[in-house]
């Protein structure tokens, strides 16, 4: 995932600083050098790095941080503020037209994920904003580009206007806009052509489409994995088209994350969306403050809550709570919860939103293979309806049949059933307020995972750590962190 290397190196720099009883100017210079090298290694633009380090150092010296209490914590606070400022301070919404339709023009190079991002955006507008978008297939050059957009539209049930590949893209856009007016679509998303690199022919075509459509939003799709090239691409498109925002894709890939830290500073245009997954639901609003928190390894509780809220059904939640309290939680309920977790995204990425889990040694040792969750689901699907509803009837012969049906060893089937029963008992105790202290809960978790307390249904999995504090504990941690930030801000203002 993006920022892993940067987070690790920044945390090391802060650990070295916090281990000292007194922080001197020499210590500060050493820390600034470590931060500079960490940012450069993450492929952040050189000018951005130089400005960033200078501002952090000037703030630390100007606020007399070195002479105050907890200077290392105050420096972390300054770095957090500067990271947020570099990426844009706050989330920027889509521009919206005064009268429908709002026209969004998607631009970018080939391979950046422009067509997929157009579909993701259409789905987001449809579900989160109850909109009725129309997508226009204006890429007539890339093989199967039109077919791809049509297939995406069918998946998300959003209409796609297309005229094949034998018409001028400007004419296609003109006809598509006319249909949007007739059908009263409140959003139009134009999927334009891309190239392997910026050229005059591409830009002239995009300028013609812009002149015709007068888009409210020109959204540049940039591949985060291209590093410095992403910044050059953004600058090239911005100089030619005056883009209004950026959608950063593949942020969950093996990327150093420098593009996210550089684009805003170089183009002065906001990153509005980030894609962190291949599914059409995997498009999130970009929050600079949350991303800064993640880069510093402090987690991102608000994004985790947002993900948990997606698809939340109050009636179903109340029904589930009642079943847990009555100790009637069964494998059907368990399967539903597994599906919800998978819907939130890769488990490894979810764990890193929890404070303290990014670059945690436990995380590095943990086996977070997403296929393991599918294996568990295969075991549950191999049960009969009666067995899922009444786990107590699972006899050895039934377990052997389930093992054959799921293609998993009998030992794994036994372990999943045993852990399910332990988890069921634990949830019942928690829901009825019978915690018996953290020690008792930890013992329960150890029984669930064998000798390793981190063990669980998906092997060596840190998900069980969440049970130590639950959502209440997470909220408490977030509240404590907020109070701590306020105290630091007051101290800095007094100085």
Legacy VTK file of the C-alpha trace (Angstrom):
# vtk DataFile Version 3.0
C-alpha trace
ASCII
DATASET POLYDATA
POINTS 495 float
0.000 0.000 0.000
1.078 3.594 -0.643
3.119 5.418 2.005
4.323 2.261 3.811
7.990 3.144 3.289
7.416 6.833 4.049
5.429 6.060 7.201
8.110 3.673 8.439
10.937 6.164 7.915
9.049 9.088 9.458
8.139 7.006 12.497
11.801 6.051 12.933
12.823 9.710 12.778
10.277 10.624 15.452
11.255 7.646 17.635
14.886 8.785 17.562
13.750 12.265 18.560
11.374 11.193 21.338
14.058 9.020 22.944
16.003 12.140 23.960
15.352 14.010 27.190
16.300 17.293 25.535
16.096 18.176 21.840
18.876 20.445 20.567
19.127 22.337 17.279
21.539 19.653 16.131
18.907 16.972 16.875
16.339 18.999 14.938
18.655 19.298 11.920
19.275 15.537 11.999
15.521 14.860 12.133
14.878 17.298 9.273
17.516 15.490 7.209
15.788 12.146 7.880
12.417 13.636 6.899
13.914 15.118 3.715
15.441 11.778 2.698
12.184 9.947 3.515
10.180 12.315 1.294
12.658 12.128 -1.572
12.678 8.337 -1.346
8.858 8.444 -1.584
9.304 10.219 -4.942
7.999 13.573 -3.716
8.924 16.505 -5.968
12.309 17.999 -4.971
11.065 21.604 -4.767
8.104 20.478 -2.649
10.457 18.622 -0.274
12.785 21.585 0.085
9.927 23.978 0.844
8.271 21.497 3.222
11.426 20.888 5.302
12.223 24.608 5.468
8.720 25.458 6.717
8.744 22.720 9.367
12.162 23.822 10.615
11.212 27.509 10.649
7.996 26.762 12.582
9.823 24.591 15.118
12.470 27.246 15.781
10.085 30.217 15.560
7.662 28.721 18.089
10.530 27.928 20.504
9.473 24.308 20.363
12.893 23.056 21.444
12.594 24.875 24.776
9.044 23.694 25.539
7.557 20.556 27.017
7.419 17.457 24.803
9.298 19.058 21.879
9.206 15.831 19.857
5.398 15.732 20.050
5.181 19.360 18.995
7.421 18.682 15.988
5.169 15.765 14.992
2.229 18.168 15.248
3.973 20.700 12.990
4.822 17.971 10.449
1.171 16.847 10.519
-0.031 20.411 9.870
2.444 20.942 7.025
1.583 17.617 5.387
-2.101 18.576 5.490
-1.333 22.027 4.097
0.819 20.565 1.294
-2.027 18.282 0.197
-4.677 21.005 0.346
-5.918 21.498 3.957
-9.475 20.220 3.391
-11.594 18.088 1.071
-12.854 19.906 -2.039
-16.283 18.897 -3.432
-17.192 18.603 -7.099
-18.165 21.815 -8.840
-21.885 21.864 -9.496
-23.838 23.684 -12.208
-26.649 26.060 -11.298
-28.883 24.290 -13.795
-28.746 20.635 -14.836
-26.775 18.911 -16.111
-23.478 19.287 -14.281
-20.854 18.313 -16.874
-17.743 16.445 -15.752
-14.978 15.944 -18.320
-12.609 13.066 -17.554
-9.093 13.499 -18.993
-5.798 11.664 -18.613
-3.236 9.417 -20.250
-3.898 5.844 -21.351
-3.601 3.272 -18.581
-4.330 5.692 -15.729
-7.754 4.153 -15.122
-9.832 6.972 -16.605
-12.734 4.861 -17.901
-12.988 2.841 -14.684
-12.823 6.045 -12.615
-15.654 7.503 -14.719
-17.762 4.464 -13.786
-16.774 4.702 -10.135
-17.725 8.377 -10.058
-21.070 7.671 -11.750
-21.818 4.974 -9.163
-20.864 7.306 -6.313
-23.128 10.071 -7.649
-25.958 7.579 -8.104
-25.724 6.040 -4.611
-24.454 8.856 -2.384
-26.220 11.768 -4.102
-29.273 9.954 -5.554
-28.322 11.406 -8.930
-29.233 10.210 -12.432
-25.955 10.427 -14.360
-25.278 9.769 -18.041
-21.874 8.676 -19.309
-20.691 9.641 -22.808
-18.196 7.370 -24.603
-15.981 9.871 -26.459
-12.821 7.746 -26.670
-12.919 6.469 -30.258
-9.236 5.552 -30.519
-8.398 3.014 -27.816
-9.531 -0.504 -28.816
-12.674 -1.569 -26.949
-12.820 1.700 -24.948
-16.480 2.221 -25.892
-17.341 -1.403 -25.092
-15.589 -1.097 -21.717
-17.626 1.951 -20.735
-20.847 0.268 -21.881
-20.046 -2.804 -19.744
-19.272 -0.606 -16.741
-22.561 1.216 -17.263
-24.458 -2.093 -17.345
-22.815 -3.190 -14.071
-23.822 -0.039 -12.193
-27.108 0.464 -14.125
-26.100 3.884 -15.485
-26.955 4.773 -19.129
-24.088 5.216 -21.599
-24.398 7.317 -24.749
-22.241 6.041 -27.608
-22.085 6.336 -31.388
-19.365 3.787 -32.034
-15.862 4.701 -33.205
-16.493 6.236 -36.632
-17.626 9.700 -35.557
-15.779 12.787 -34.420
-15.600 12.865 -30.573
-16.924 16.443 -30.531
-20.029 15.359 -32.473
-20.523 12.434 -30.039
-20.334 14.789 -27.054
-22.765 17.228 -28.691
-25.326 14.458 -29.327
-24.786 13.023 -25.836
-25.435 16.386 -24.173
-28.635 16.753 -26.214
-29.832 13.371 -24.929
-28.949 14.342 -21.352
-31.164 17.434 -21.683
-34.020 15.336 -23.088
-33.710 12.690 -20.349
-33.149 15.265 -17.566
-29.865 13.675 -16.404
-28.457 15.873 -13.653
-24.843 14.749 -14.235
-22.974 14.033 -17.478
-19.592 12.305 -17.341
-17.561 12.506 -20.559
-14.945 9.785 -20.991
-12.417 11.358 -23.370
-9.515 9.776 -25.251
-6.052 9.407 -23.793
-2.589 8.946 -25.232
0.594 7.248 -24.069
1.984 10.744 -23.666
0.776 14.326 -24.000
0.744 15.480 -27.636
-0.663 18.382 -29.661
-3.359 16.309 -31.390
-4.748 15.052 -28.059
-4.792 18.506 -26.487
-6.448 20.131 -29.493
-9.242 17.549 -29.388
-9.738 18.026 -25.642
-9.812 21.811 -26.099
-12.546 21.430 -28.745
-14.612 19.230 -26.402
-14.108 21.730 -23.587
-15.229 24.625 -25.794
-18.400 22.732 -26.757
-19.366 21.133 -23.441
-18.263 23.994 -21.137
-17.646 21.472 -18.327
-18.139 22.471 -14.712
-15.416 20.015 -13.767
-12.316 18.871 -15.668
-11.118 15.918 -13.645
-7.636 14.621 -14.428
-7.105 10.923 -13.715
-3.540 10.235 -12.612
-1.875 6.904 -11.838
-0.201 7.230 -8.415
2.247 4.469 -9.332
3.955 6.696 -11.929
5.516 8.879 -9.213
7.226 12.018 -10.566
5.714 11.393 -14.005
2.269 11.832 -12.442
3.254 15.363 -11.418
4.596 16.140 -14.909
1.369 14.796 -16.447
-0.764 16.902 -14.098
1.242 20.024 -14.940
0.955 19.361 -18.694
-2.826 18.894 -18.608
-3.294 21.850 -16.283
-1.283 24.191 -18.511
-3.346 23.163 -21.552
-6.845 22.756 -20.103
-6.857 24.491 -16.699
-8.102 21.375 -14.874
-10.310 21.792 -11.807
-9.262 18.699 -9.874
-7.435 15.364 -9.802
-8.549 11.780 -9.250
-5.602 9.727 -8.009
-5.843 6.024 -8.880
-4.027 2.866 -7.718
-3.172 4.387 -4.345
-3.482 0.896 -2.888
-0.771 -0.440 -5.174
2.959 -0.804 -4.666
3.579 2.923 -4.827
5.656 5.315 -2.777
2.900 7.924 -2.660
4.930 10.919 -3.802
2.292 12.000 -6.325
-0.293 12.657 -3.604
2.140 14.936 -1.789
3.337 16.769 -4.902
0.389 17.369 -7.254
-1.405 20.021 -5.203
1.795 21.945 -4.502
2.888 21.912 -8.174
-0.453 22.526 -9.948
-2.339 24.339 -7.148
-5.333 22.144 -8.068
-6.980 19.883 -5.477
-6.994 16.093 -5.376
-10.733 15.392 -5.143
-10.901 11.586 -5.267
-8.653 8.618 -4.631
-9.083 5.082 -5.891
-7.897 2.358 -3.515
-9.147 -0.841 -5.093
-10.360 -2.460 -8.299
-14.056 -2.607 -7.424
-16.389 0.070 -8.749
-17.250 1.017 -5.149
-13.587 1.802 -4.401
-13.573 5.565 -4.903
-13.259 7.825 -1.870
-13.243 11.565 -1.275
-9.705 12.809 -0.637
-9.292 14.293 2.852
-5.817 15.871 3.239
-5.948 15.848 7.056
-6.886 12.163 7.168
-4.189 11.266 4.643
-1.577 13.165 6.680
-2.635 11.185 9.748
-2.220 7.924 7.816
1.204 8.960 6.494
2.371 9.591 10.068
1.073 6.152 11.115
-1.643 7.598 13.361
-4.496 5.797 11.609
-7.686 7.242 10.189
-10.698 6.528 12.386
-13.044 8.829 10.423
-12.434 6.985 7.140
-12.884 3.663 8.943
-16.248 4.871 10.299
-17.250 6.106 6.821
-16.477 2.682 5.361
-18.427 0.963 8.145
-21.436 3.227 7.485
-21.683 2.179 3.831
-24.593 -0.184 3.489
-25.505 0.257 7.171
-29.046 -0.890 7.884
-30.392 0.165 11.284
-33.086 -2.539 11.400
-30.613 -5.276 10.495
-28.150 -3.975 13.084
-30.827 -4.028 15.813
-31.860 -7.542 14.787
-28.230 -8.711 14.907
-27.711 -7.133 18.338
-30.785 -8.937 19.625
-29.535 -12.272 18.263
-26.147 -11.748 19.917
-27.794 -10.921 23.247
-30.042 -13.981 23.007
-27.025 -16.112 22.005
-28.734 -17.180 18.749
-26.035 -15.750 16.440
-25.544 -18.374 13.694
-23.440 -19.007 10.590
-25.897 -17.046 8.398
-25.219 -13.946 10.501
-21.513 -14.702 10.484
-21.535 -14.955 6.678
-23.333 -11.616 6.384
-20.677 -9.952 8.559
-17.859 -11.448 6.474
-19.463 -10.026 3.333
-19.706 -6.589 4.962
-16.030 -6.673 5.929
-15.048 -7.653 2.388
-17.225 -4.840 1.036
-15.179 -2.349 3.093
-12.055 -3.293 1.141
-8.897 -5.371 1.656
-8.489 -6.320 5.324
-4.862 -5.188 5.297
-5.923 -1.664 4.273
-8.719 -1.551 6.855
-6.319 -2.508 9.659
-4.019 0.377 8.781
-6.825 2.849 9.463
-6.677 1.851 13.137
-4.298 4.049 15.182
-1.023 2.291 15.915
-1.500 -0.518 13.388
0.399 1.035 10.441
3.886 -0.514 10.280
3.135 -2.387 13.507
5.445 -5.439 13.796
2.341 -7.572 14.335
0.973 -6.344 11.008
4.168 -7.324 9.206
4.068 -10.836 10.649
0.347 -11.239 10.092
-0.932 -13.369 7.268
-3.497 -11.113 5.597
-4.172 -13.200 2.493
-7.677 -12.200 1.295
-8.206 -15.731 -0.051
-8.408 -17.018 3.522
-11.692 -15.193 4.007
-12.992 -16.812 0.831
-11.922 -20.215 2.213
-13.965 -19.577 5.368
-16.966 -18.556 3.260
-16.565 -21.753 1.213
-16.768 -23.782 4.441
-19.968 -21.986 5.490
-21.504 -22.308 2.003
-20.827 -26.074 2.154
-23.165 -26.366 5.141
-26.864 -27.071 4.752
-29.397 -24.393 5.692
-30.179 -26.328 8.852
-26.495 -26.562 9.833
-25.945 -22.851 9.323
-28.947 -21.991 11.489
-28.102 -24.617 14.147
-24.302 -25.027 14.458
-24.800 -27.331 17.448
-25.871 -30.197 15.132
-22.482 -30.314 13.388
-21.380 -33.884 14.063
-18.013 -35.348 12.924
-19.624 -36.945 9.855
-21.234 -33.628 8.863
-17.886 -31.850 9.311
-16.183 -34.397 7.024
-18.836 -33.740 4.364
-18.328 -29.973 4.733
-14.554 -30.451 4.373
-15.048 -32.374 1.115
-17.535 -29.807 -0.191
-15.302 -26.809 0.570
-12.041 -28.441 -0.451
-10.490 -27.603 2.930
-8.829 -30.028 5.374
-11.015 -31.337 8.212
-8.628 -29.672 10.704
-9.389 -26.243 9.205
-13.137 -26.905 9.316
-12.880 -27.909 12.992
-10.837 -24.810 13.776
-13.320 -22.457 12.066
-16.258 -24.012 13.962
-14.370 -23.875 17.268
-13.405 -20.243 16.738
-16.957 -19.362 15.696
-18.291 -20.804 18.964
-15.669 -18.898 20.992
-16.452 -15.659 19.133
-20.183 -16.194 19.662
-19.641 -16.621 23.404
-17.416 -13.547 23.579
-19.909 -11.345 21.692
-22.713 -12.488 23.973
-20.674 -11.516 27.040
-19.753 -8.135 25.557
-23.322 -7.307 24.513
-24.593 -8.102 28.005
-21.871 -6.030 29.686
-20.139 -9.074 31.152
-16.575 -8.177 30.176
-14.786 -9.486 33.241
-11.894 -7.131 32.489
-9.468 -7.044 29.610
-7.550 -9.971 31.075
-10.560 -12.248 30.646
-11.099 -10.993 27.110
-7.459 -11.597 26.230
-7.731 -15.158 27.547
-10.785 -15.616 25.370
-8.876 -14.335 22.349
-6.004 -16.698 23.127
-8.447 -19.616 23.190
-9.795 -18.440 19.828
-6.334 -18.372 18.281
-4.515 -21.146 20.111
-1.093 -20.264 21.494
-0.871 -17.058 19.506
-3.333 -14.402 20.771
-3.237 -12.814 17.335
-4.411 -16.030 15.739
-7.956 -16.242 14.472
-10.189 -17.426 11.745
-7.930 -16.065 9.043
-4.705 -17.465 10.460
-2.279 -15.017 12.044
-4.688 -12.111 11.895
-4.529 -8.853 13.954
-8.268 -8.311 13.586
-8.672 -9.715 17.085
-6.835 -6.654 18.456
-9.948 -4.636 17.705
-11.834 -6.590 20.336
-9.576 -5.102 23.027
-11.134 -1.730 22.689
-14.154 -1.997 20.330
-15.797 1.002 18.704
-16.241 2.746 22.070
-12.544 2.428 22.746
-11.728 3.712 19.269
-13.940 6.733 19.822
-12.264 7.303 23.198
-8.825 7.136 21.592
-9.876 9.645 18.931
-11.250 11.986 21.640
-8.025 11.750 23.655
-5.951 12.489 20.554
-8.134 15.542 19.820
-7.635 16.879 23.370
-3.900 16.316 23.056
-3.784 18.291 19.789
-5.705 21.158 21.391
-3.244 21.270 24.304
-0.318 21.402 21.908
-1.967 24.149 19.866
-2.514 26.235 23.023
1.104 25.760 24.027
2.304 26.838 20.584
0.029 29.921 20.599
1.284 30.966 24.059
4.814 30.849 22.761
LINES 1 496
495 0 1 2 3 4 5 6 7 8 9 10 11 12 13 14 15 16 17 18 19 20 21 22 23 24 25 26 27 28 29 30 31 32 33 34 35 36 37 38 39 40 41 42 43 44 45 46 47 48 49 50 51 52 53 54 55 56 57 58 59 60 61 62 63 64 65 66 67 68 69 70 71 72 73 74 75 76 77 78 79 80 81 82 83 84 85 86 87 88 89 90 91 92 93 94 95 96 97 98 99 100 101 102 103 104 105 106 107 108 109 110 111 112 113 114 115 116 117 118 119 120 121 122 123 124 125 126 127 128 129 130 131 132 133 134 135 136 137 138 139 140 141 142 143 144 145 146 147 148 149 150 151 152 153 154 155 156 157 158 159 160 161 162 163 164 165 166 167 168 169 170 171 172 173 174 175 176 177 178 179 180 181 182 183 184 185 186 187 188 189 190 191 192 193 194 195 196 197 198 199 200 201 202 203 204 205 206 207 208 209 210 211 212 213 214 215 216 217 218 219 220 221 222 223 224 225 226 227 228 229 230 231 232 233 234 235 236 237 238 239 240 241 242 243 244 245 246 247 248 249 250 251 252 253 254 255 256 257 258 259 260 261 262 263 264 265 266 267 268 269 270 271 272 273 274 275 276 277 278 279 280 281 282 283 284 285 286 287 288 289 290 291 292 293 294 295 296 297 298 299 300 301 302 303 304 305 306 307 308 309 310 311 312 313 314 315 316 317 318 319 320 321 322 323 324 325 326 327 328 329 330 331 332 333 334 335 336 337 338 339 340 341 342 343 344 345 346 347 348 349 350 351 352 353 354 355 356 357 358 359 360 361 362 363 364 365 366 367 368 369 370 371 372 373 374 375 376 377 378 379 380 381 382 383 384 385 386 387 388 389 390 391 392 393 394 395 396 397 398 399 400 401 402 403 404 405 406 407 408 409 410 411 412 413 414 415 416 417 418 419 420 421 422 423 424 425 426 427 428 429 430 431 432 433 434 435 436 437 438 439 440 441 442 443 444 445 446 447 448 449 450 451 452 453 454 455 456 457 458 459 460 461 462 463 464 465 466 467 468 469 470 471 472 473 474 475 476 477 478 479 480 481 482 483 484 485 486 487 488 489 490 491 492 493 494
